């Protein structure tokens, strides 16, 4: 196998809203806003390079920001159905400055 060959991975992440109020899930860098009902759950499935940090998740008082990793694409599921902008999510660009 060539050492420069890209290896892909799949990462699944379940996020839940245990609050009594709706929260907004922001999916970055695509700028999507997905409202999540109280006691709701989304399952994110990321496809991308094996190297990288995987998902970044930031919790705020009324929102959750989920960011994909460089080269990844993401699907979001609620109750087994894909939601959000299912027709356009290009791979995450490389935001890391060169070393």
C-alpha positions as CSV (number, residue, x, y, z in Angstrom):
1,X,0.0,0.0,0.0
2,X,1.3,3.4,-0.9
3,X,2.2,5.5,2.2
4,X,0.4,8.6,0.7
5,X,-2.9,6.7,0.3
6,X,-5.7,8.3,2.1
7,X,-7.5,6.3,4.8
8,X,-11.1,7.2,5.6
9,X,-13.0,6.7,8.8
10,X,-16.6,6.9,10.0
11,X,-17.4,8.6,13.3
12,X,-20.8,8.4,14.9
13,X,-21.8,10.9,17.6
14,X,-25.2,11.1,19.4
15,X,-26.1,14.4,20.9
16,X,-29.1,14.8,23.2
17,X,-31.0,17.8,24.6
18,X,-31.8,17.0,28.2
19,X,-33.0,20.5,28.9
20,X,-36.6,21.5,29.3
21,X,-36.4,23.9,26.4
22,X,-35.5,23.7,22.7
23,X,-31.9,24.2,21.8
24,X,-30.3,25.0,18.4
25,X,-27.6,22.8,17.0
26,X,-25.3,24.7,14.7
27,X,-23.5,22.5,12.1
28,X,-20.2,24.1,11.1
29,X,-18.7,25.1,8.8
30,X,-21.9,24.7,6.7
31,X,-23.8,27.3,8.8
32,X,-26.8,25.0,9.3
33,X,-29.2,25.7,12.2
34,X,-31.2,22.6,13.4
35,X,-33.7,23.1,16.3
36,X,-33.7,20.3,18.8
37,X,-36.8,19.7,20.9
38,X,-36.5,19.0,24.7
39,X,-35.4,15.3,25.2
40,X,-34.5,15.2,21.4
41,X,-31.6,13.3,20.0
42,X,-29.6,13.7,16.8
43,X,-27.1,11.2,15.5
44,X,-24.2,12.7,13.5
45,X,-22.3,10.5,11.1
46,X,-19.0,11.9,9.9
47,X,-17.1,10.5,6.9
48,X,-13.5,11.7,6.4
49,X,-9.8,11.3,6.7
50,X,-8.5,9.1,9.5
51,X,-6.1,11.8,10.6
52,X,-7.6,14.8,12.3
53,X,-9.5,15.5,15.5
54,X,-12.9,14.2,14.6
55,X,-15.9,16.3,15.6
56,X,-15.5,19.3,17.8
57,X,-18.5,19.9,20.1
58,X,-19.1,23.2,22.0
59,X,-21.9,23.5,24.5
60,X,-23.5,26.8,25.2
61,X,-26.6,27.8,27.3
62,X,-29.1,27.4,24.5
63,X,-27.1,25.9,21.7
64,X,-24.7,23.2,20.7
65,X,-22.1,23.9,18.0
66,X,-20.7,20.8,16.1
67,X,-17.8,21.3,13.7
68,X,-16.6,18.6,11.3
69,X,-12.9,18.0,10.8
70,X,-10.7,18.8,7.8
71,X,-11.8,16.8,4.8
72,X,-15.0,15.4,6.4
73,X,-18.6,15.4,5.4
74,X,-21.4,15.0,7.9
75,X,-24.9,13.5,7.9
76,X,-27.4,14.3,10.6
77,X,-30.2,11.9,11.6
78,X,-33.3,12.3,13.8
79,X,-35.4,9.2,14.5
80,X,-33.6,7.4,11.7
81,X,-34.3,10.1,9.0
82,X,-31.6,12.3,7.6
83,X,-32.3,16.0,8.3
84,X,-30.9,19.4,7.4
85,X,-29.4,20.3,4.0
86,X,-29.0,16.8,2.7
87,X,-28.1,17.9,-0.8
88,X,-25.2,20.2,-0.1
89,X,-22.4,19.7,2.4
90,X,-19.0,19.8,0.8
91,X,-16.0,18.5,2.7
92,X,-14.6,20.8,5.4
93,X,-11.8,22.9,4.1
94,X,-8.4,22.9,5.9
95,X,-8.6,25.8,8.4
96,X,-5.4,24.8,10.2
97,X,-2.5,27.2,9.4
98,X,0.6,25.5,7.9
99,X,3.3,24.6,10.4
